[in-house]
Amino acid sequence: MIAIAAASVSFAVPASAANHAKSPWSAYLIGWSTGDTPNRQKQDRSAGYISAGSISGGRAIKAWMLGFANEDVESGTVTLSSGQHGYVTNQTFQKYGRKQVHMRVQTTKYYSNQTEASGDWSPDS
């Protein structure tokens, strides 16, 4: 009886396989151009995470998630200024299961000169 109880306890905690580690991104944006983070695998239903460690000129960016080949993953959009972070809702795991994704970034206004932006991101949070 004790062995059965011990066995059930050892399987009660599911293993976490989510892809939470933060990795760097950077983009050089002119006009309405966009930049993409490197692709990483989405492994759970959580929102994606993105931070804007630095954005030149006191500007702001918006960020959203796309599938590897730019598929629609029903992503929300976050707006960030330098030093901020946000969580991007999406339906990637629900629609596709584990899938390679990236974040796309763009300035919130049109600028004819370059905007430099960088930070960290994670497909799962």
C-alpha positions in Angstrom: 0.0 0.0 0.0 2.8 2.4 0.9 4.6 1.6 -2.4 1.5 2.4 -4.4 1.1 5.8 -2.6 4.8 6.6 -3.1 4.6 5.7 -6.8 1.6 8.0 -7.3 3.3 10.9 -5.6 6.4 10.5 -7.7 4.3 11.0 -10.9 2.1 13.8 -9.5 4.5 16.6 -10.6 4.6 17.0 -14.4 7.9 17.9 -16.0 8.1 21.4 -17.4 9.4 21.6 -21.0 8.5 25.2 -21.7 11.0 27.4 -23.5 11.4 30.2 -20.9 15.1 31.1 -21.4 15.6 34.6 -22.6 17.7 35.2 -25.7 18.8 38.5 -27.3 17.3 40.3 -30.3 18.2 43.5 -32.1 16.7 45.4 -35.0 17.5 48.4 -37.2 14.3 50.0 -38.4 13.7 52.7 -41.0 10.2 54.0 -41.9 7.7 51.2 -41.5 10.2 48.4 -41.9 10.0 45.5 -39.5 12.6 43.3 -37.7 12.3 39.7 -36.5 13.8 37.9 -33.6 15.5 34.5 -34.2 13.1 31.6 -34.4 12.6 29.4 -31.4 10.2 26.6 -30.5 6.9 27.4 -28.7 6.3 24.6 -26.2 3.3 25.6 -24.2 0.1 27.7 -24.1 1.7 30.7 -22.3 2.2 34.2 -23.7 5.5 35.1 -25.3 7.8 37.5 -23.5 9.7 40.4 -25.0 11.7 43.2 -23.5 13.0 46.4 -25.0 16.3 47.0 -23.2 17.2 49.9 -25.5 15.4 51.9 -28.2 17.1 54.9 -29.7 15.7 58.4 -29.8 13.1 57.9 -27.0 10.9 56.0 -29.5 8.5 53.1 -29.0 8.1 49.8 -30.8 5.2 47.4 -31.1 5.8 43.6 -31.1 3.7 40.6 -32.1 4.3 36.8 -32.6 4.3 35.0 -35.9 4.9 31.4 -36.9 8.2 30.3 -38.6 7.0 31.1 -42.1 5.0 34.1 -40.9 1.8 32.2 -40.2 -0.9 33.9 -38.2 -0.9 32.6 -34.6 -3.7 34.9 -33.4 -1.1 37.1 -31.6 -1.8 40.1 -29.5 0.4 43.2 -29.8 2.4 45.0 -27.1 3.8 48.5 -27.2 7.2 49.0 -25.5 9.4 51.9 -24.7 13.1 51.5 -23.7 13.4 49.6 -20.4 9.9 48.0 -20.6 8.8 44.4 -21.2 5.5 42.8 -22.1 3.7 39.5 -22.7 2.3 38.7 -26.1 -0.8 36.5 -26.1 -1.1 34.0 -28.9 -2.7 30.7 -29.9 0.3 29.0 -31.4 0.3 25.9 -29.2 -3.4 25.5 -29.4 -3.4 25.7 -33.2 -0.1 23.9 -34.1 1.3 22.2 -31.0 5.1 22.7 -30.7 6.1 25.1 -33.4 8.9 27.5 -34.4 7.9 31.1 -33.8 9.5 34.6 -33.8 8.5 38.1 -32.6 8.2 40.9 -35.2 9.0 44.4 -34.1 8.2 47.8 -35.7 8.3 51.4 -34.6 4.9 52.9 -33.6 5.4 55.9 -35.8 7.1 56.5 -39.2 10.7 57.7 -38.9 12.8 58.5 -42.0 16.0 57.9 -40.0 17.1 54.7 -38.3 15.8 53.4 -35.0 18.0 51.0 -33.2 16.2 48.6 -30.8 17.4 45.6 -28.8 16.3 43.4 -25.8 15.5 39.9 -24.8 12.7 37.5 -25.7 11.2 34.1 -25.0 8.5 32.2 -26.8 7.1 30.9 -23.5 6.6 32.7 -20.2 
